[in-house]
């Protein structure tokens, strides 16, 4: 592979350039996930998670990207039939709402004009319907929500 155009790297959401020292440290064979140190380490982590989470229940770990974390958060906080309010403030807020809807959550979208700060309107609407909605999703980009915006 020619590096004439520079190093290729995945930029999601990026760009995030991986330092050479990290790339060199990663340049080794994959570990055996079925025996040895990784199994012992995983068992230790699972034992320790009980005290961290202050539970006697058996912890569960699964591998996922950021969207998997969204799904876990939704699954652990909302149930089929619950309702949620989404402020149409960006692609991620809408993504939360779409995933919640796929899980059976009733989603109401508060539509927004592009490039307009709506956090106050969202907070007022959420307060007005708080008894009937279990969650509110908003994408808060720095500077996009207006000065002094608080939820």
VENRAKA-V680293 format. One line per field, one symbol per residue. ss: DSSP state (2 for helix, 1 for strand, 0 for the rest). phi: phi as a letter, one per 30 degrees, with the letter a starting at -180 (. if undefined). psi: psi as a letter, one per 40 degrees, with the letter a starting at -180 (. if undefined). A space follows every 50 residues. Layout:
ss->???
phi->???
psi->???
//
This chain:
ss->00000000000000000002222222000000000022222222222222 22000000000000022222222222200000111110002222222222 22000111110000000022222222220000001110000000000000 0
phi->.dcecjddadbbdhdbdddeddeddddadddddcajedddddddddddde dddhbcdddbbbcadddddeddddddbbbejdbbccddcldddddedddd ddcjddccccdbdeibdbedddddddddcedcbdabcbccceidcjdidb c
psi->hhfdeihiihgheaihhhiddddddegiiiiheeiadddddddddddddd ddefieihihhihiaddddddddddediiheiiihhhgeidddddddddd ddeehhhhhhiiiifhheddddddddddeddeheihhihhiheeeihehi .
//
